């Protein structure tokens, strides 16, 4: 199983409250049988509307692995495509003021930690990313701290999600595969009961 205890990388600041899943990945991309290629369509409509001025189109953030957002990120529909698009775009952690409950759950199941920060700290991290885009950010899920430049800010993560990331139990498929003989034994018992 794959533990996630520390995420390192540069950050992309995405400002704005109530960013819904329709904006993260437009509905026309929900027809896909797999999630392959969704990353290139993340925020596609917003990016077109801003004609290259969207943070996702800013070359300074092209290799960012940490997304810094504001309040109620991922609200709207329950589509799992939204965290999938972000993950396939290369993000490995999302830092924000708050997250939609369903978006958060879909992110945990994918191995994409979403840590909560105060508004002041989210803004400070966004400001730093804009001012110094090459700054290395460290997201420590064990200590629940984010460090970047001279900043050292507290973060929070529900205990169950934190434990799942630190133990690797977020990865349900690999958890089943690691215990495949037990799964097979249960299946046989259920077949016998008929």
Secondary structure, 3 states (H helix, E strand, C coil): CCCCCEEEECEEECCCCCCEHHHHCCHHHCCCCCCCCHHHHCCHHHHHHCCCCCHHHCHHHCCCCEEECCCCECECCCCCHHHHHHHHHCCCEEEECCECHHHHHHHHHHCCEEEECCHHHHHHHHHHHHHCCCCCEEEECCCCEEEECCEEEECECCHHHHHHHHHCCCCHHHHHHHCHHHHHHHHHHHHHHC
